[in-house]
Amino acid sequence: MNPTQTAPVPSSRRDGTVSAPMTVISASPVVLAAPGRGEDLQVRVSAPATGRDLPIIVFSHGNGNSLDGYAPLVEFWAAHGFVVMQPTHLDSRMLGLRPEDPRTPRIWQFRVEDLQRILDHLDLLEAAVPGLAGRLDRSRIAAVGHSWGAQTVSLLLGARVLEPGGGLGADMTDARIQVGVLLSAGGGDLTPSAAQQYPFMNRSFAQMTTPALVVAGDKDISHLTARGPDWFTDPYFLSPAGKCLVTLFGGEHLLGGISGFRVTETSDENPARVAAVQQLTGAYLRSAFYPDDPAWPAAQAALRDSPQPLGKVVCK
């Protein structure tokens, strides 16, 4: 297909919804050489079959997952005009890295490097998918992550790891990323045992200046902190302006089942909640990339005006 003959990315209707889902094409694994990583980086690329000037989402999975996960989100985003790139991080169950592996203490850094490697090799990834050549919009890039993946993405948005003495770790902000979405991202106030075992999770959000949407469930509980579900709202409340927070009523860590269709570890299975995450994240990114697009204000209004709202939104 000639890229010059394809239709542009579908715009939102007046009510903020987009046109009917498009056919999705997907290629995996696309393999990127990764010297020093011990494993080449495997990536899934999913894209709409038509359209040009397509914005890009790099997605970081939660602990143990892989490029095959999160189909409810990835398929939705790709069917509505985004190209989604999913790496398999070293902590994936697919790779079976043992705790005594010398790379284990640096997995959190490899995760950040995985996303950066994708952005460094967009030409290669684009060429690997039949019909995708010449259709990416490299000026519109978002980073999205869930759980550990959200913590990974937060570093690319400007969050900083706190050193044992209280100083700030290296600045890993990536200027190629214009906007982020953090799904079930943990906050500060780790338990002493968690702080000792996962020191990289002790972060400051004060420097996280990149615009972002934070999504948290009000029933999400983590053993990493003595606090309750409000722990997952720290990336919003402790970061500078330019953020929005979606709180999903009844939502637990998988937000209704975003990590896959019929996933057994989902403890709060709720298709309506998953649909809300799909719609809200897609709408937020559309309006972030195209300020004249009414998707995000319309999605907020629909949530607010529902007779039985699934959640609430605040912005600053």
Secondary structure, DSSP 4 states (H G I P E B T S, - for coil): --GGGSPBPPPB-TTS-BSSPPPEEEEEEEEE--TTTSSPEEEEEEEESS-BSEEEEEEEPPTT--TT--HHHHHHHHHTT-EEEEE--TT-TTTT--TTSTTGGGHHHHHHHHHHHHHHTHHHHHHTSTT-TT-EEEEEEEEEEETHHHHHHHHHHT-EEBPTTS-B------TT--EEEEES---S-B-HHHHHH-GGG-EE-TT--S-EEEEEETT---TTBSS-GGGGGHHHHTS-SSEEEEEETT--TTTTTTT-TT-TT-SS--HHHHHHHHHHHHHHHHHHHSTT--HHHHHHHHHHH-SS-SEEEEE-
